Amino acid sequence: MRPAWIALAVWIFCIVGYVGIHLYIGRRQFYRTNAAGVEEFESYGRAVASQLFEALLRLLTLVFLLGGLIAMFLVISAPRHYW
């Protein structure tokens, strides 16, 4: 298998992962808000745990974004005979 195809697969995986996690975080925040737009939690512990979990997911999306950019650069800079 050629390195350009591997980089293309990694790029697609990173983009799908980034979009999926981003939508998941937004959906969780949307369903926690009340009619006034204020986030509501059942308890303080759940609020802290939820925010910590979402912060870790945001870090993972950053890793996906950087990995996707590196893979995109490798795909673009691949010589034509690899395809």
PDB file with SEQRES, HELIX, SHEET and CRYST1 records, atoms N, CA, C and O in Angstrom:
SEQRES   1 A   83  MET ARG PRO ALA TRP ILE ALA LEU ALA VAL TRP ILE PHE          
SEQRES   2 A   83  CYS ILE VAL GLY TYR VAL GLY ILE HIS LEU TYR ILE GLY          
SEQRES   3 A   83  ARG ARG GLN PHE TYR ARG THR ASN ALA ALA GLY VAL GLU          
SEQRES   4 A   83  GLU PHE GLU SER TYR GLY ARG ALA VAL ALA SER GLN LEU          
SEQRES   5 A   83  PHE GLU ALA LEU LEU ARG LEU LEU THR LEU VAL PHE LEU          
SEQRES   6 A   83  LEU GLY GLY LEU ILE ALA MET PHE LEU VAL ILE SER ALA          
SEQRES   7 A   83  PRO ARG HIS TYR TRP                                          
HELIX    1 AA1 PRO A    3  ARG A   32  1                                  30    
HELIX    2 AA2 TYR A   44  ILE A   76  1                                  33    
HELIX    3 AA3 ARG A   80  TYR A   82  5                                   3    
CRYST1    1.000    1.000    1.000  90.00  90.00  90.00 P 1           1          
ATOM      1  N   MET A   1       0.849  -1.185   0.000  1.00  0.00           N  
ATOM      2  CA  MET A   1       0.000   0.000   0.000  1.00  0.00           C  
ATOM      3  C   MET A   1       0.891   1.242   0.000  1.00  0.00           C  
ATOM      4  O   MET A   1       1.918   1.284   0.677  1.00  0.00           O  
ATOM      5  N   ARG A   2       0.499   2.210  -0.736  1.00  0.00           N  
ATOM      6  CA  ARG A   2       1.285   3.434  -0.885  1.00  0.00           C  
ATOM      7  C   ARG A   2       1.086   4.372   0.297  1.00  0.00           C  
ATOM      8  O   ARG A   2      -0.002   4.413   0.872  1.00  0.00           O  
ATOM      9  N   PRO A   3       2.124   5.130   0.672  1.00  0.00           N  
ATOM     10  CA  PRO A   3       1.998   6.069   1.801  1.00  0.00           C  
ATOM     11  C   PRO A   3       0.952   7.157   1.574  1.00  0.00           C  
ATOM     12  O   PRO A   3       0.338   7.635   2.528  1.00  0.00           O  
ATOM     13  N   ALA A   4       0.745   7.548   0.328  1.00  0.00           N  
ATOM     14  CA  ALA A   4      -0.238   8.596   0.059  1.00  0.00           C  
ATOM     15  C   ALA A   4      -1.651   8.105   0.381  1.00  0.00           C  
ATOM     16  O   ALA A   4      -2.470   8.878   0.877  1.00  0.00           O  
ATOM     17  N   TRP A   5      -1.942   6.858   0.112  1.00  0.00           N  
ATOM     18  CA  TRP A   5      -3.266   6.313   0.423  1.00  0.00           C  
ATOM     19  C   TRP A   5      -3.473   6.197   1.925  1.00  0.00           C  
ATOM     20  O   TRP A   5      -4.576   6.419   2.424  1.00  0.00           O  
ATOM     21  N   ILE A   6      -2.408   5.850   2.646  1.00  0.00           N  
ATOM     22  CA  ILE A   6      -2.504   5.772   4.106  1.00  0.00           C  
ATOM     23  C   ILE A   6      -2.764   7.161   4.679  1.00  0.00           C  
ATOM     24  O   ILE A   6      -3.596   7.321   5.573  1.00  0.00           O  
ATOM     25  N   ALA A   7      -2.060   8.157   4.170  1.00  0.00           N  
ATOM     26  CA  ALA A   7      -2.266   9.527   4.639  1.00  0.00           C  
ATOM     27  C   ALA A   7      -3.683  10.001   4.320  1.00  0.00           C  
ATOM     28  O   ALA A   7      -4.292  10.716   5.116  1.00  0.00           O  
ATOM     29  N   LEU A   8      -4.202   9.612   3.175  1.00  0.00           N  
ATOM     30  CA  LEU A   8      -5.578   9.978   2.819  1.00  0.00           C  
ATOM     31  C   LEU A   8      -6.585   9.327   3.779  1.00  0.00           C  
ATOM     32  O   LEU A   8      -7.553   9.964   4.193  1.00  0.00           O  
ATOM     33  N   ALA A   9      -6.353   8.064   4.126  1.00  0.00           N  
ATOM     34  CA  ALA A   9      -7.243   7.377   5.070  1.00  0.00           C  
ATOM     35  C   ALA A   9      -7.162   8.024   6.454  1.00  0.00           C  
ATOM     36  O   ALA A   9      -8.185   8.180   7.121  1.00  0.00           O  
ATOM     37  N   VAL A  10      -5.972   8.397   6.888  1.00  0.00           N  
ATOM     38  CA  VAL A  10      -5.808   9.066   8.182  1.00  0.00           C  
ATOM     39  C   VAL A  10      -6.500  10.419   8.157  1.00  0.00           C  
ATOM     40  O   VAL A  10      -7.134  10.807   9.139  1.00  0.00           O  
ATOM     41  N   TRP A  11      -6.388  11.142   7.048  1.00  0.00           N  
ATOM     42  CA  TRP A  11      -7.039  12.446   6.927  1.00  0.00           C  
ATOM     43  C   TRP A  11      -8.551  12.308   7.043  1.00  0.00           C  
ATOM     44  O   TRP A  11      -9.194  13.079   7.755  1.00  0.00           O  
ATOM     45  N   ILE A  12      -9.122  11.326   6.346  1.00  0.00           N  
ATOM     46  CA  ILE A  12     -10.566  11.116   6.401  1.00  0.00           C  
ATOM     47  C   ILE A  12     -10.996  10.728   7.810  1.00  0.00           C  
ATOM     48  O   ILE A  12     -12.003  11.232   8.307  1.00  0.00           O  
ATOM     49  N   PHE A  13     -10.243   9.834   8.464  1.00  0.00           N  
ATOM     50  CA  PHE A  13     -10.549   9.421   9.827  1.00  0.00           C  
ATOM     51  C   PHE A  13     -10.503  10.606  10.784  1.00  0.00           C  
ATOM     52  O   PHE A  13     -11.376  10.747  11.641  1.00  0.00           O  
ATOM     53  N   CYS A  14      -9.496  11.451  10.644  1.00  0.00           N  
ATOM     54  CA  CYS A  14      -9.364  12.615  11.537  1.00  0.00           C  
ATOM     55  C   CYS A  14     -10.501  13.607  11.328  1.00  0.00           C  
ATOM     56  O   CYS A  14     -11.031  14.142  12.301  1.00  0.00           O  
ATOM     57  N   ILE A  15     -10.879  13.859  10.103  1.00  0.00           N  
ATOM     58  CA  ILE A  15     -11.953  14.806   9.832  1.00  0.00           C  
ATOM     59  C   ILE A  15     -13.287  14.272  10.355  1.00  0.00           C  
ATOM     60  O   ILE A  15     -14.058  15.015  10.961  1.00  0.00           O  
ATOM     61  N   VAL A  16     -13.560  12.984  10.121  1.00  0.00           N  
ATOM     62  CA  VAL A  16     -14.807  12.394  10.614  1.00  0.00           C  
ATOM     63  C   VAL A  16     -14.824  12.397  12.148  1.00  0.00           C  
ATOM     64  O   VAL A  16     -15.854  12.694  12.754  1.00  0.00           O  
ATOM     65  N   GLY A  17     -13.701  12.072  12.770  1.00  0.00           N  
ATOM     66  CA  GLY A  17     -13.616  12.100  14.229  1.00  0.00           C  
ATOM     67  C   GLY A  17     -13.808  13.490  14.792  1.00  0.00           C  
ATOM     68  O   GLY A  17     -14.505  13.669  15.790  1.00  0.00           O  
ATOM     69  N   TYR A  18     -13.190  14.480  14.155  1.00  0.00           N  
ATOM     70  CA  TYR A  18     -13.322  15.866  14.606  1.00  0.00           C  
ATOM     71  C   TYR A  18     -14.775  16.330  14.526  1.00  0.00           C  
ATOM     72  O   TYR A  18     -15.306  16.889  15.485  1.00  0.00           O  
ATOM     73  N   VAL A  19     -15.402  16.103  13.404  1.00  0.00           N  
ATOM     74  CA  VAL A  19     -16.793  16.547  13.223  1.00  0.00           C  
ATOM     75  C   VAL A  19     -17.729  15.791  14.159  1.00  0.00           C  
ATOM     76  O   VAL A  19     -18.634  16.384  14.746  1.00  0.00           O  
ATOM     77  N   GLY A  20     -17.516  14.490  14.300  1.00  0.00           N  
ATOM     78  CA  GLY A  20     -18.368  13.690  15.169  1.00  0.00           C  
ATOM     79  C   GLY A  20     -18.299  14.124  16.625  1.00  0.00           C  
ATOM     80  O   GLY A  20     -19.331  14.266  17.281  1.00  0.00           O  
ATOM     81  N   ILE A  21     -17.103  14.332  17.127  1.00  0.00           N  
ATOM     82  CA  ILE A  21     -16.953  14.755  18.523  1.00  0.00           C  
ATOM     83  C   ILE A  21     -17.489  16.167  18.714  1.00  0.00           C  
ATOM     84  O   ILE A  21     -18.122  16.457  19.730  1.00  0.00           O  
ATOM     85  N   HIS A  22     -17.246  17.038  17.762  1.00  0.00           N  
ATOM     86  CA  HIS A  22     -17.742  18.413  17.852  1.00  0.00           C  
ATOM     87  C   HIS A  22     -19.274  18.437  17.909  1.00  0.00           C  
ATOM     88  O   HIS A  22     -19.858  19.176  18.702  1.00  0.00           O  
ATOM     89  N   LEU A  23     -19.911  17.633  17.075  1.00  0.00           N  
ATOM     90  CA  LEU A  23     -21.374  17.563  17.097  1.00  0.00           C  
ATOM     91  C   LEU A  23     -21.881  16.927  18.385  1.00  0.00           C  
ATOM     92  O   LEU A  23     -22.918  17.339  18.905  1.00  0.00           O  
ATOM     93  N   TYR A  24     -21.170  15.932  18.909  1.00  0.00           N  
ATOM     94  CA  TYR A  24     -21.573  15.277  20.151  1.00  0.00           C  
ATOM     95  C   TYR A  24     -21.526  16.256  21.325  1.00  0.00           C  
ATOM     96  O   TYR A  24     -22.436  16.276  22.153  1.00  0.00           O  
ATOM     97  N   ILE A  25     -20.480  17.058  21.397  1.00  0.00           N  
ATOM     98  CA  ILE A  25     -20.373  18.046  22.479  1.00  0.00           C  
ATOM     99  C   ILE A  25     -21.486  19.083  22.356  1.00  0.00           C  
ATOM    100  O   ILE A  25     -22.112  19.441  23.354  1.00  0.00           O  
ATOM    101  N   GLY A  26     -21.733  19.560  21.156  1.00  0.00           N  
ATOM    102  CA  GLY A  26     -22.800  20.538  20.949  1.00  0.00           C  
ATOM    103  C   GLY A  26     -24.172  19.990  21.296  1.00  0.00           C  
ATOM    104  O   GLY A  26     -25.007  20.703  21.852  1.00  0.00           O  
ATOM    105  N   ARG A  27     -24.408  18.724  20.971  1.00  0.00           N  
ATOM    106  CA  ARG A  27     -25.689  18.102  21.289  1.00  0.00           C  
ATOM    107  C   ARG A  27     -25.870  17.982  22.797  1.00  0.00           C  
ATOM    108  O   ARG A  27     -26.956  18.245  23.314  1.00  0.00           O  
ATOM    109  N   ARG A  28     -24.816  17.587  23.503  1.00  0.00           N  
ATOM    110  CA  ARG A  28     -24.901  17.478  24.962  1.00  0.00           C  
ATOM    111  C   ARG A  28     -25.202  18.835  25.585  1.00  0.00           C  
ATOM    112  O   ARG A  28     -26.024  18.928  26.497  1.00  0.00           O  
ATOM    113  N   GLN A  29     -24.547  19.890  25.102  1.00  0.00           N  
ATOM    114  CA  GLN A  29     -24.787  21.220  25.646  1.00  0.00           C  
ATOM    115  C   GLN A  29     -26.192  21.714  25.312  1.00  0.00           C  
ATOM    116  O   GLN A  29     -26.828  22.383  26.127  1.00  0.00           O  
ATOM    117  N   PHE A  30     -26.673  21.390  24.127  1.00  0.00           N  
ATOM    118  CA  PHE A  30     -28.005  21.826  23.730  1.00  0.00           C  
ATOM    119  C   PHE A  30     -29.081  21.217  24.628  1.00  0.00           C  
ATOM    120  O   PHE A  30     -30.010  21.906  25.050  1.00  0.00           O  
ATOM    121  N   TYR A  31     -28.952  19.929  24.915  1.00  0.00           N  
ATOM    122  CA  TYR A  31     -29.973  19.263  25.723  1.00  0.00           C  
ATOM    123  C   TYR A  31     -29.855  19.571  27.214  1.00  0.00           C  
ATOM    124  O   TYR A  31     -30.739  19.194  27.984  1.00  0.00           O  
ATOM    125  N   ARG A  32     -28.788  20.244  27.639  1.00  0.00           N  
ATOM    126  CA  ARG A  32     -28.671  20.652  29.039  1.00  0.00           C  
ATOM    127  C   ARG A  32     -29.242  22.035  29.294  1.00  0.00           C  
ATOM    128  O   ARG A  32     -29.388  22.424  30.453  1.00  0.00           O  
ATOM    129  N   THR A  33     -29.566  22.781  28.267  1.00  0.00           N  
ATOM    130  CA  THR A  33     -30.032  24.148  28.460  1.00  0.00           C  
ATOM    131  C   THR A  33     -31.540  24.198  28.662  1.00  0.00           C  
ATOM    132  O   THR A  33     -32.289  23.378  28.130  1.00  0.00           O  
ATOM    133  N   ASN A  34     -31.961  25.179  29.443  1.00  0.00           N  
ATOM    134  CA  ASN A  34     -33.396  25.363  29.664  1.00  0.00           C  
ATOM    135  C   ASN A  34     -33.921  26.411  28.682  1.00  0.00           C  
ATOM    136  O   ASN A  34     -33.213  26.784  27.746  1.00  0.00           O  
ATOM    137  N   ALA A  35     -35.135  26.885  28.879  1.00  0.00           N  
ATOM    138  CA  ALA A  35     -35.756  27.838  27.955  1.00  0.00           C  
ATOM    139  C   ALA A  35     -35.034  29.182  27.940  1.00  0.00           C  
ATOM    140  O   ALA A  35     -35.078  29.898  26.939  1.00  0.00           O  
ATOM    141  N   ALA A  36     -34.375  29.527  29.039  1.00  0.00           N  
ATOM    142  CA  ALA A  36     -33.643  30.791  29.107  1.00  0.00           C  
ATOM    143  C   ALA A  36     -32.224  30.676  28.552  1.00  0.00           C  
ATOM    144  O   ALA A  36     -31.503  31.672  28.487  1.00  0.00           O  
ATOM    145  N   GLY A  37     -31.822  29.477  28.156  1.00  0.00           N  
ATOM    146  CA  GLY A  37     -30.487  29.281  27.613  1.00  0.00           C  
ATOM    147  C   GLY A  37     -29.419  29.033  28.666  1.00  0.00           C  
ATOM    148  O   GLY A  37     -28.227  29.123  28.372  1.00  0.00           O  
ATOM    149  N   VAL A  38     -29.831  28.722  29.885  1.00  0.00           N  
ATOM    150  CA  VAL A  38     -28.902  28.460  30.974  1.00  0.00           C  
ATOM    151  C   VAL A  38     -28.714  26.960  31.111  1.00  0.00           C  
ATOM    152  O   VAL A  38     -29.687  26.206  31.108  1.00  0.00           O  
ATOM    153  N   GLU A  39     -27.448  26.516  31.232  1.00  0.00           N  
ATOM    154  CA  GLU A  39     -27.194  25.094  31.409  1.00  0.00           C  
ATOM    155  C   GLU A  39     -27.594  24.663  32.807  1.00  0.00           C  
ATOM    156  O   GLU A  39     -27.288  25.338  33.790  1.00  0.00           O  
ATOM    157  N   GLU A  40     -28.281  23.533  32.887  1.00  0.00           N  
ATOM    158  CA  GLU A  40     -28.713  22.990  34.173  1.00  0.00           C  
ATOM    159  C   GLU A  40     -28.091  21.616  34.378  1.00  0.00           C  
ATOM    160  O   GLU A  40     -28.032  20.803  33.455  1.00  0.00           O  
ATOM    161  N   PHE A  41     -27.629  21.368  35.596  1.00  0.00           N  
ATOM    162  CA  PHE A  41     -27.059  20.083  35.964  1.00  0.00           C  
ATOM    163  C   PHE A  41     -27.817  19.539  37.167  1.00  0.00           C  
ATOM    164  O   PHE A  41     -28.421  20.299  37.923  1.00  0.00           O  
ATOM    165  N   GLU A  42     -27.785  18.225  37.340  1.00  0.00           N  
ATOM    166  CA  GLU A  42     -28.474  17.606  38.466  1.00  0.00           C  
ATOM    167  C   GLU A  42     -27.760  17.880  39.786  1.00  0.00           C  
ATOM    168  O   GLU A  42     -28.399  18.017  40.829  1.00  0.00           O  
ATOM    169  N   SER A  43     -26.429  17.959  39.733  1.00  0.00           N  
ATOM    170  CA  SER A  43     -25.661  18.218  40.946  1.00  0.00           C  
ATOM    171  C   SER A  43     -24.344  18.883  40.572  1.00  0.00           C  
ATOM    172  O   SER A  43     -23.979  18.968  39.400  1.00  0.00           O  
ATOM    173  N   TYR A  44     -23.648  19.349  41.589  1.00  0.00           N  
ATOM    174  CA  TYR A  44     -22.349  19.987  41.363  1.00  0.00           C  
ATOM    175  C   TYR A  44     -21.346  18.977  40.812  1.00  0.00           C  
ATOM    176  O   TYR A  44     -20.555  19.301  39.926  1.00  0.00           O  
ATOM    177  N   GLY A  45     -21.382  17.765  41.335  1.00  0.00           N  
ATOM    178  CA  GLY A  45     -20.464  16.721  40.872  1.00  0.00           C  
ATOM    179  C   GLY A  45     -20.664  16.391  39.409  1.00  0.00           C  
ATOM    180  O   GLY A  45     -19.698  16.206  38.669  1.00  0.00           O  
ATOM    181  N   ARG A  46     -21.919  16.317  38.992  1.00  0.00           N  
ATOM    182  CA  ARG A  46     -22.194  16.054  37.576  1.00  0.00           C  
ATOM    183  C   ARG A  46     -21.749  17.215  36.693  1.00  0.00           C  
ATOM    184  O   ARG A  46     -21.309  17.002  35.564  1.00  0.00           O  
ATOM    185  N   ALA A  47     -21.860  18.432  37.197  1.00  0.00           N  
ATOM    186  CA  ALA A  47     -21.426  19.595  36.423  1.00  0.00           C  
ATOM    187  C   ALA A  47     -19.918  19.560  36.215  1.00  0.00           C  
ATOM    188  O   ALA A  47     -19.431  19.793  35.109  1.00  0.00           O  
ATOM    189  N   VAL A  48     -19.188  19.272  37.275  1.00  0.00           N  
ATOM    190  CA  VAL A  48     -17.724  19.222  37.171  1.00  0.00           C  
ATOM    191  C   VAL A  48     -17.297  18.066  36.278  1.00  0.00           C  
ATOM    192  O   VAL A  48     -16.425  18.230  35.425  1.00  0.00           O  
ATOM    193  N   ALA A  49     -17.909  16.892  36.470  1.00  0.00           N  
ATOM    194  CA  ALA A  49     -17.551  15.733  35.653  1.00  0.00           C  
ATOM    195  C   ALA A  49     -17.874  15.965  34.179  1.00  0.00           C  
ATOM    196  O   ALA A  49     -17.091  15.600  33.302  1.00  0.00           O  
ATOM    197  N   SER A  50     -19.006  16.562  33.914  1.00  0.00           N  
ATOM    198  CA  SER A  50     -19.402  16.823  32.535  1.00  0.00           C  
ATOM    199  C   SER A  50     -18.458  17.817  31.866  1.00  0.00           C  
ATOM    200  O   SER A  50     -18.060  17.621  30.717  1.00  0.00           O  
ATOM    201  N   GLN A  51     -18.106  18.865  32.568  1.00  0.00           N  
ATOM    202  CA  GLN A  51     -17.206  19.858  31.992  1.00  0.00           C  
ATOM    203  C   GLN A  51     -15.800  19.300  31.804  1.00  0.00           C  
ATOM    204  O   GLN A  51     -15.124  19.647  30.836  1.00  0.00           O  
ATOM    205  N   LEU A  52     -15.351  18.439  32.719  1.00  0.00           N  
ATOM    206  CA  LEU A  52     -14.042  17.807  32.576  1.00  0.00           C  
ATOM    207  C   LEU A  52     -14.041  16.850  31.385  1.00  0.00           C  
ATOM    208  O   LEU A  52     -13.091  16.827  30.603  1.00  0.00           O  
ATOM    209  N   PHE A  53     -15.101  16.067  31.254  1.00  0.00           N  
ATOM    210  CA  PHE A  53     -15.225  15.142  30.131  1.00  0.00           C  
ATOM    211  C   PHE A  53     -15.236  15.889  28.800  1.00  0.00           C  
ATOM    212  O   PHE A  53     -14.584  15.464  27.847  1.00  0.00           O  
ATOM    213  N   GLU A  54     -15.965  16.987  28.728  1.00  0.00           N  
ATOM    214  CA  GLU A  54     -16.027  17.755  27.487  1.00  0.00           C  
ATOM    215  C   GLU A  54     -14.708  18.458  27.202  1.00  0.00           C  
ATOM    216  O   GLU A  54     -14.351  18.643  26.039  1.00  0.00           O  
ATOM    217  N   ALA A  55     -13.984  18.851  28.231  1.00  0.00           N  
ATOM    218  CA  ALA A  55     -12.663  19.451  28.009  1.00  0.00           C  
ATOM    219  C   ALA A  55     -11.699  18.415  27.424  1.00  0.00           C  
ATOM    220  O   ALA A  55     -10.906  18.737  26.539  1.00  0.00           O  
ATOM    221  N   LEU A  56     -11.765  17.186  27.911  1.00  0.00           N  
ATOM    222  CA  LEU A  56     -10.925  16.123  27.350  1.00  0.00           C  
ATOM    223  C   LEU A  56     -11.314  15.819  25.907  1.00  0.00           C  
ATOM    224  O   LEU A  56     -10.451  15.564  25.068  1.00  0.00           O  
ATOM    225  N   LEU A  57     -12.603  15.847  25.623  1.00  0.00           N  
ATOM    226  CA  LEU A  57     -13.041  15.643  24.237  1.00  0.00           C  
ATOM    227  C   LEU A  57     -12.574  16.785  23.339  1.00  0.00           C  
ATOM    228  O   LEU A  57     -12.229  16.556  22.180  1.00  0.00           O  
ATOM    229  N   ARG A  58     -12.560  18.003  23.859  1.00  0.00           N  
ATOM    230  CA  ARG A  58     -12.063  19.137  23.062  1.00  0.00           C  
ATOM    231  C   ARG A  58     -10.576  18.988  22.766  1.00  0.00           C  
ATOM    232  O   ARG A  58     -10.119  19.339  21.678  1.00  0.00           O  
ATOM    233  N   LEU A  59      -9.810  18.464  23.742  1.00  0.00           N  
ATOM    234  CA  LEU A  59      -8.398  18.195  23.488  1.00  0.00           C  
ATOM    235  C   LEU A  59      -8.230  17.121  22.415  1.00  0.00           C  
ATOM    236  O   LEU A  59      -7.331  17.203  21.577  1.00  0.00           O  
ATOM    237  N   LEU A  60      -9.100  16.117  22.448  1.00  0.00           N  
ATOM    238  CA  LEU A  60      -9.055  15.073  21.429  1.00  0.00           C  
ATOM    239  C   LEU A  60      -9.392  15.642  20.053  1.00  0.00           C  
ATOM    240  O   LEU A  60      -8.796  15.232  19.057  1.00  0.00           O  
ATOM    241  N   THR A  61     -10.337  16.579  19.982  1.00  0.00           N  
ATOM    242  CA  THR A  61     -10.645  17.194  18.687  1.00  0.00           C  
ATOM    243  C   THR A  61      -9.461  18.013  18.192  1.00  0.00           C  
ATOM    244  O   THR A  61      -9.228  18.093  16.986  1.00  0.00           O  
ATOM    245  N   LEU A  62      -8.711  18.622  19.106  1.00  0.00           N  
ATOM    246  CA  LEU A  62      -7.512  19.350  18.701  1.00  0.00           C  
ATOM    247  C   LEU A  62      -6.481  18.394  18.102  1.00  0.00           C  
ATOM    248  O   LEU A  62      -5.841  18.713  17.101  1.00  0.00           O  
ATOM    249  N   VAL A  63      -6.326  17.225  18.718  1.00  0.00           N  
ATOM    250  CA  VAL A  63      -5.408  16.211  18.180  1.00  0.00           C  
ATOM    251  C   VAL A  63      -5.875  15.760  16.799  1.00  0.00           C  
ATOM    252  O   VAL A  63      -5.066  15.612  15.883  1.00  0.00           O  
ATOM    253  N   PHE A  64      -7.189  15.540  16.649  1.00  0.00           N  
ATOM    254  CA  PHE A  64      -7.721  15.160  15.344  1.00  0.00           C  
ATOM    255  C   PHE A  64      -7.497  16.257  14.310  1.00  0.00           C  
ATOM    256  O   PHE A  64      -7.164  15.969  13.161  1.00  0.00           O  
ATOM    257  N   LEU A  65      -7.675  17.498  14.709  1.00  0.00           N  
ATOM    258  CA  LEU A  65      -7.488  18.606  13.778  1.00  0.00           C  
ATOM    259  C   LEU A  65      -6.034  18.700  13.324  1.00  0.00           C  
ATOM    260  O   LEU A  65      -5.762  18.850  12.132  1.00  0.00           O  
ATOM    261  N   LEU A  66      -5.105  18.612  14.267  1.00  0.00           N  
ATOM    262  CA  LEU A  66      -3.685  18.671  13.906  1.00  0.00           C  
ATOM    263  C   LEU A  66      -3.269  17.461  13.071  1.00  0.00           C  
ATOM    264  O   LEU A  66      -2.523  17.596  12.102  1.00  0.00           O  
ATOM    265  N   GLY A  67      -3.757  16.275  13.453  1.00  0.00           N  
ATOM    266  CA  GLY A  67      -3.458  15.082  12.663  1.00  0.00           C  
ATOM    267  C   GLY A  67      -4.026  15.178  11.257  1.00  0.00           C  
ATOM    268  O   GLY A  67      -3.389  14.750  10.294  1.00  0.00           O  
ATOM    269  N   GLY A  68      -5.214  15.733  11.138  1.00  0.00           N  
ATOM    270  CA  GLY A  68      -5.818  15.910   9.825  1.00  0.00           C  
ATOM    271  C   GLY A  68      -5.049  16.900   8.962  1.00  0.00           C  
ATOM    272  O   GLY A  68      -4.902  16.699   7.756  1.00  0.00           O  
ATOM    273  N   LEU A  69      -4.560  17.967   9.580  1.00  0.00           N  
ATOM    274  CA  LEU A  69      -3.778  18.942   8.822  1.00  0.00           C  
ATOM    275  C   LEU A  69      -2.461  18.347   8.346  1.00  0.00           C  
ATOM    276  O   LEU A  69      -2.046  18.582   7.211  1.00  0.00           O  
ATOM    277  N   ILE A  70      -1.801  17.580   9.204  1.00  0.00           N  
ATOM    278  CA  ILE A  70      -0.541  16.940   8.811  1.00  0.00           C  
ATOM    279  C   ILE A  70      -0.793  15.924   7.702  1.00  0.00           C  
ATOM    280  O   ILE A  70      -0.045  15.867   6.726  1.00  0.00           O  
ATOM    281  N   ALA A  71      -1.843  15.123   7.852  1.00  0.00           N  
ATOM    282  CA  ALA A  71      -2.163  14.142   6.818  1.00  0.00           C  
ATOM    283  C   ALA A  71      -2.537  14.822   5.503  1.00  0.00           C  
ATOM    284  O   ALA A  71      -2.164  14.343   4.432  1.00  0.00           O  
ATOM    285  N   MET A  72      -3.269  15.934   5.573  1.00  0.00           N  
ATOM    286  CA  MET A  72      -3.626  16.659   4.361  1.00  0.00           C  
ATOM    287  C   MET A  72      -2.368  17.191   3.668  1.00  0.00           C  
ATOM    288  O   MET A  72      -2.265  17.147   2.442  1.00  0.00           O  
ATOM    289  N   PHE A  73      -1.423  17.687   4.449  1.00  0.00           N  
ATOM    290  CA  PHE A  73      -0.165  18.156   3.866  1.00  0.00           C  
ATOM    291  C   PHE A  73       0.576  17.013   3.187  1.00  0.00           C  
ATOM    292  O   PHE A  73       1.147  17.200   2.112  1.00  0.00           O  
ATOM    293  N   LEU A  74       0.575  15.823   3.804  1.00  0.00           N  
ATOM    294  CA  LEU A  74       1.244  14.669   3.198  1.00  0.00           C  
ATOM    295  C   LEU A  74       0.540  14.223   1.922  1.00  0.00           C  
ATOM    296  O   LEU A  74       1.197  13.817   0.963  1.00  0.00           O  
ATOM    297  N   VAL A  75      -0.780  14.294   1.901  1.00  0.00           N  
ATOM    298  CA  VAL A  75      -1.519  13.916   0.696  1.00  0.00           C  
ATOM    299  C   VAL A  75      -1.240  14.899  -0.432  1.00  0.00           C  
ATOM    300  O   VAL A  75      -1.036  14.495  -1.577  1.00  0.00           O  
ATOM    301  N   ILE A  76      -1.231  16.172  -0.114  1.00  0.00           N  
ATOM    302  CA  ILE A  76      -1.011  17.186  -1.148  1.00  0.00           C  
ATOM    303  C   ILE A  76       0.415  17.123  -1.684  1.00  0.00           C  
ATOM    304  O   ILE A  76       0.639  17.309  -2.880  1.00  0.00           O  
ATOM    305  N   SER A  77       1.379  16.861  -0.805  1.00  0.00           N  
ATOM    306  CA  SER A  77       2.774  16.877  -1.237  1.00  0.00           C  
ATOM    307  C   SER A  77       3.250  15.537  -1.794  1.00  0.00           C  
ATOM    308  O   SER A  77       4.422  15.415  -2.147  1.00  0.00           O  
ATOM    309  N   ALA A  78       2.382  14.531  -1.884  1.00  0.00           N  
ATOM    310  CA  ALA A  78       2.765  13.227  -2.415  1.00  0.00           C  
ATOM    311  C   ALA A  78       3.040  13.344  -3.912  1.00  0.00           C  
ATOM    312  O   ALA A  78       2.292  13.996  -4.640  1.00  0.00           O  
ATOM    313  N   PRO A  79       4.112  12.711  -4.359  1.00  0.00           N  
ATOM    314  CA  PRO A  79       4.393  12.731  -5.798  1.00  0.00           C  
ATOM    315  C   PRO A  79       3.271  12.046  -6.596  1.00  0.00           C  
ATOM    316  O   PRO A  79       2.533  11.207  -6.079  1.00  0.00           O  
ATOM    317  N   ARG A  80       3.178  12.428  -7.843  1.00  0.00           N  
ATOM    318  CA  ARG A  80       2.074  11.954  -8.665  1.00  0.00           C  
ATOM    319  C   ARG A  80       2.135  10.434  -8.902  1.00  0.00           C  
ATOM    320  O   ARG A  80       1.091   9.804  -9.070  1.00  0.00           O  
ATOM    321  N   HIS A  81       3.321   9.845  -8.918  1.00  0.00           N  
ATOM    322  CA  HIS A  81       3.416   8.412  -9.210  1.00  0.00           C  
ATOM    323  C   HIS A  81       2.939   7.543  -8.053  1.00  0.00           C  
ATOM    324  O   HIS A  81       2.778   6.337  -8.237  1.00  0.00           O  
ATOM    325  N   TYR A  82       2.707   8.101  -6.875  1.00  0.00           N  
ATOM    326  CA  TYR A  82       2.146   7.318  -5.772  1.00  0.00           C  
ATOM    327  C   TYR A  82       0.673   7.023  -5.979  1.00  0.00           C  
ATOM    328  O   TYR A  82       0.157   6.067  -5.400  1.00  0.00           O  
ATOM    329  N   TRP A  83      -0.006   7.798  -6.772  1.00  0.00           N  
ATOM    330  CA  TRP A  83      -1.434   7.609  -6.986  1.00  0.00           C  
ATOM    331  C   TRP A  83      -1.615   6.626  -8.111  1.00  0.00           C  
ATOM    332  O   TRP A  83      -2.746   6.306  -8.475  1.00  0.00           O  
TER     333      TRP A  83                                                      
END                                                                             
